[in-house]
């Protein structure tokens, strides 16, 4: 048993808040906290916001769990809507995307394994704060850094 390993407690509201491309991300657990094993965030999308156009992660898995509202998810074949309790598992190599096509905010959870993709959001946020314009070319450049590619059917 390793006495230096401790359980991690994140209280409501704790974490790192990052807004990137219209999505609020509250990272409750990051790679730095979990030794790269696992990342956990709460996210909020306002009505009409595209969280991510269809894309593919080649180095991590993402799991989306809807708490409130209706999240429109792309699964590689088309779109479907997931309400509270809906779960999307975007395993490595699986095309996926998400948006809020509804008229009220969507709140959900996103889990990453392994962790580290929070750095993508940090970098996008920093670029926008420095004056960069969010467009597909800019997002693709940043996604490339994290072994993520656009999905083209």
C-alpha positions in Angstrom: 0.0 0.0 0.0 1.3 3.5 -1.0 0.8 5.8 2.0 1.3 8.9 -0.3 -1.8 8.2 -2.3 -4.9 9.9 -0.9 -8.5 10.0 -1.8 -9.5 13.2 -3.6 -12.5 15.2 -2.6 -13.9 17.9 -4.8 -16.7 19.9 -3.2 -19.6 21.5 -5.1 -18.2 24.5 -7.0 -14.6 23.4 -6.6 -12.5 23.2 -9.7 -11.1 25.1 -12.6 -13.7 27.0 -14.7 -12.8 27.4 -18.4 -15.0 28.9 -21.0 -14.1 27.7 -24.5 -16.1 28.3 -27.7 -19.3 29.1 -25.8 -19.2 26.1 -23.4 -18.6 26.5 -19.7 -16.3 23.7 -18.4 -15.8 23.2 -14.7 -13.0 20.8 -14.4 -13.5 19.0 -11.0 -10.6 16.5 -11.5 -7.7 17.0 -13.9 -4.6 15.0 -15.0 -2.5 16.9 -12.4 -4.8 15.7 -9.6 -5.2 12.1 -10.8 -1.8 11.3 -12.1 -3.2 11.4 -15.6 -5.6 8.6 -15.0 -9.0 10.4 -15.1 -10.5 13.8 -15.8 -14.0 14.9 -14.7 -15.9 18.0 -15.6 -19.3 19.6 -15.4 -20.3 21.4 -18.5 -23.0 23.9 -19.5 -24.2 24.8 -23.0 -26.6 27.6 -23.6 -29.4 27.2 -26.2 -28.1 27.2 -29.7 -24.5 26.4 -28.8 -22.5 23.8 -30.7 -20.2 22.1 -28.1 -18.2 20.3 -30.8 -18.7 19.5 -34.4 -18.2 15.7 -35.1 -14.6 14.7 -34.4 -12.6 11.6 -33.4 -10.3 11.2 -30.4 -7.5 8.7 -31.0 -5.9 8.8 -27.6 -8.6 9.1 -25.0 -12.2 8.1 -24.3 -15.0 10.5 -23.3 -18.2 9.8 -21.5 -21.1 12.4 -21.5 -23.9 12.2 -19.0 -26.8 14.6 -19.3 -28.1 16.1 -16.0 -30.5 18.8 -17.3 -31.9 19.8 -20.7 -31.6 17.9 -23.9 -28.2 17.3 -25.6 -28.2 16.6 -29.3 -25.4 14.1 -30.0 -23.9 13.0 -33.2 -22.8 9.3 -33.2 -21.1 9.1 -36.6 -24.4 8.1 -38.4 -26.6 11.0 -37.5 -28.0 12.9 -34.6 -30.2 11.9 -31.7 -31.3 13.7 -28.5 -30.3 12.6 -25.0 -32.3 13.9 -22.0 -31.5 13.7 -18.3 -29.9 10.3 -17.5 -28.7 9.9 -21.1 -25.2 8.6 -21.5 -22.9 8.8 -24.6 -19.7 6.7 -24.6 -17.3 8.1 -27.2 -14.6 5.5 -27.1 -11.3 6.1 -28.9 -11.9 6.1 -32.6 -15.7 6.7 -32.4 -16.9 9.8 -34.2 -19.0 12.1 -32.0 -20.1 15.6 -31.5 -22.7 17.5 -29.5 -24.8 20.7 -29.4 -27.8 22.3 -27.7 -30.6 22.4 -30.2 -33.1 23.1 -27.4 -34.4 26.3 -25.9 -33.0 25.8 -22.4 -29.5 25.2 -21.0 -28.0 21.8 -21.0 -25.9 20.7 -18.0 -24.0 17.5 -18.0 -20.9 15.6 -16.9 -18.0 14.6 -19.0 -15.4 12.0 -18.0 -12.0 11.5 -19.7 -9.7 8.6 -19.6 -6.9 9.0 -19.6 -7.0 12.6 -18.4 -5.2 15.5 -20.1 -7.7 16.8 -22.7 -8.5 19.7 -20.3 -5.3 21.2 -21.7 -7.0 21.6 -25.1 -9.7 23.8 -23.4 -7.0 25.8 -21.6 -5.2 26.4 -24.8 -8.4 27.4 -26.7 -9.4 29.7 -23.9 -5.9 31.4 -23.8 -5.9 31.9 -27.6 -9.4 33.5 -27.5 -8.3 35.7 -24.6 -5.4 36.8 -26.7 -7.7 37.8 -29.6 -7.9 34.6 -31.7 -11.1 34.0 -33.6 -12.8 30.7 -33.0 -13.3 28.9 -36.3 -12.9 25.4 -37.6 -9.3 25.9 -38.7 -8.3 27.2 -35.3 -10.1 24.4 -33.4 -8.6 21.8 -35.8 -5.1 23.1 -35.2 -5.6 22.8 -31.4 -7.3 19.4 -31.6 -4.4 18.1 -33.7 -2.1 18.7 -30.7 -4.3 16.3 -28.7 -4.5 13.5 -31.3 -8.0 14.5 -32.4 -9.2 14.8 -36.0 -12.4 16.2 -37.6 -14.9 13.5 -38.6 -15.6 13.5 -42.3 -18.1 11.0 -43.5 
